[in-house]
């Protein structure tokens, strides 16, 4: 799983082993918070198993989810590359295993493997693209369109082909799904119920079965 992470891209066996030895493993249960928005940050993390949500809270207590990350994905690097407080709160949404690398370890590692810096830049650039797209969607796309897009994005990360379609075990509550889409729970539930009535999806507990990907893709545009 770790080999899928940008940190490990292109490393030979020895370098992979060196990096793994330097990293500290840790384990979290659903609901455990790894760090909080505003905390000082001293390490980045790579997920080996499970899911982590990255969220921000507004001054009146509303929550917005920036992303749900899964195996092979990295987070916590912003406060290392641009020293400052954590820009989001990281919470496990399923049983999760991670490995952590401290700032000092990362710097020493990058000076030995400068090529990895390019892969990290590519990962950050990809994230910026996705974030720009999300911002545009918040302005230009209606809630059902954003719900369709969120389902497709979750399926890219966590989807598994089954006989009827793609099963996406996202582990999110309806409230968390709404926070990811950036709309109220009622509006998001209405969109999901409408998709289910049309036969595009089937709702299950903390999972969704995608039955008609073409229609969802068209609705997401
Ligand atoms: P850091 O600021 O150290 O802690 C929170 C982490 O969330 C941040 O590093 C990034 O790794 C991650 N993060 C912040 N914004 C986004 C985003 N828009 N999409 C995905 N991940 C993000």
Boltz pocket constraint, residues with backbone or C-beta under 6 A from the ligand:
constraints:
  - pocket:
      binder: B
      contacts: [[A, 41], [A, 43], [A, 54], [A, 66], [A, 67], [A, 74], [A, 75], [A, 76], [A, 77], [A, 78], [A, 79], [A, 80], [A, 85], [A, 86], [A, 87], [A, 88], [A, 89], [A, 127], [A, 131]]
      max_distance: 6.0
